[in-house]
Structure formats: C-alpha cells, structure tokens
C-alpha cells in the first residue's frame, strides 16, 4: 500500500510539473545527463535526508497530529528538498567535492541550495511559484482522494512520499539547466 501511494504522489507531481498550465516548469529537454549510478546516489542521499524530516514529524505527534498541522512546515520542506536536490545534482554533475549539509533550522527558515553558484540559484528562483502550485495540487489530491493515514500510511510516511516527489522534480529541473549560461543572473542584476 505504501509504495502504491508513493507512486501515485510521485506520478501526480511529475504530471503537474510537466502538463498543468498553472504549475508546469519542466520541459523534458535534458541538458545534463547523469549516469544511472550517479542518479541513484543522489536519490539515496536525498531519501536519507527526507527520512530525517519524517522522523522529526514522528517524534512530535502532539504538534503534528494531522496534515493541517503539518501543512506550513511541509510546504517549506517541499521547497527545501527541491532546492537541496538541485544542489546535490549540480555538485554531482559538475564533479565538485563539497560536503552537503542538511539542517532542520535552514528548512524552517526557508533556506536551501546555497551550495550552488549564484547563476544556478538564479535559474531556480523562477521555478519556486510553480513548485508551490505542484505542492498545492498534491495536498488537494491527498485531501480529496482518500485518507491515506486511515488506510495504514502514517503521517510521517505520507510526508516522506510528498517530499520525495520534490526530490525527483529537483533532479529533473537540474538536468534541464544549462550550466554554461548565466543569462538568468544577468537579467536579475540588470532589472
């Protein structure tokens, strides 16, 4: 059941990020290709980081007893893990040896992705409103299509499934970036 729900959430996130007029930001035009082993490494590192968030939710059931209680923090986490997956993918694709740090404090403050070059951060910034729309679409789906918690999926597991979709979207978004162009940063600086 858990894997089926995770797949539903992931497939919906991909669909929203590719096809929905309000939230689409992925084009399918991959400029950066990673090997399967590298991609699996990025996913494994990010999945481990996402599980830390799920553990934090699980450790405080009084504060996070339902999706509504968790909504604001989960949205920040969605953006954070999207940014961090871009950072990890970028560092892997450019073969940079940097230590990746995950911080719950940064997550709560809305920070993340600081390990990339400013011109890469400038490419990410315009994607955030669309990513928020993807997140909102996922939450609507969860609320309208069954109470997964009652179906045996714990709130931390549901949170993890939602956040893993942000990881996959971040990896895809990074793969679509042109690392050799700083046009977005120049446009921001000229504005």
DASULHU-V35510 format. One record per backbone hydrogen bond with DSSP energy under -0.5 kcal/mol. NH is the residue of the N-H (numbers start at 1). CO is the residue of the C=O. If there is no record, write none. Layout:
NH:CO  NH:CO
//
This chain:
5:1  6:2  7:3  8:4  9:5  10:6  11:7  12:8  13:9  14:10  15:11  16:12  17:13  18:14  19:15  20:15  23:20  24:20  25:17  26:17  30:28  31:175  32:175  33:31  39:35  40:36  41:37  42:38  43:39  44:40  45:41  46:42  47:43  48:44  49:45  50:46  51:47  52:48  53:49  54:50  55:51  56:52  57:53  58:54  59:55  60:56  60:57  64:60  65:63  70:66  71:67  74:70  75:71  76:72  77:73  78:74  79:75  80:76  81:77  82:78  83:79  84:80  85:81  86:82  87:83  88:84  89:85  90:86  91:87  92:88  93:89  94:90  95:92  96:91  98:96  101:99  107:103  108:104  109:105  110:106  110:107  111:106  116:113  120:117  121:117  122:118  123:119  123:120  124:120  125:121  126:122  127:124  128:124  128:125  131:127  132:128  133:129  134:130  135:131  136:132  137:133  138:134  139:135  140:136  141:137  142:138  143:139  144:140  145:141  148:146  150:147  151:147  152:149  153:148  154:152  158:154  159:155  160:156  161:157  162:158  163:159  164:160  165:161  166:162  167:163  168:164  169:165  170:166  171:167  172:168  173:169  174:170  175:171  176:172  176:173  177:174  179:177  181:178  186:182  187:183  188:184  189:185  190:186  191:187
//
